[in-house]
Amino acid sequence: QVQLVESGGGLVQAGGSLKLSCTASGRASAMNWYRQTPGNERDFVAGIIGGSSTNYADSVKGRFTISRDDATNTVYLQMDRLKPEDTATYYCNAITVTGGHYESYWGQGAHVTVSS
């Protein structure tokens, strides 16, 4: 089983930057970031497959950058030009494949608050 530990959340003013980190206890085929606010569903933010194939939600394109370090099984989310609308709990997600079976794992969540 894979355990995910997140760090890097906090409070920042609009226009500022934060960088989230998520370290997995094992290797993953794909790693993603989702975010959620009370009363809403958990929405996809960014994902990375392999070492360079990335995908972003339209709301964060041009502002957020996802990357990974395979040596440490760590995925990062660099968030620039933050907006109050980005305020949410951010969850790291890892997808593993074992014997052709896919499994999904989640981090504990990192709180991000953007003030106006």
PyMOL commands that set and color helices and strands:
alter all, ss='L'
color gray80, all
select helices_A, chain A and resi 84-86
alter helices_A, ss='H'
color red, helices_A
select strands_A, chain A and resi 4-7+10-13+18-24+30-36+43-49+53-56+64-69+74-79+88-98+101-106+110-115
alter strands_A, ss='S'
color yellow, strands_A
deselect
rebuild
show_as cartoon
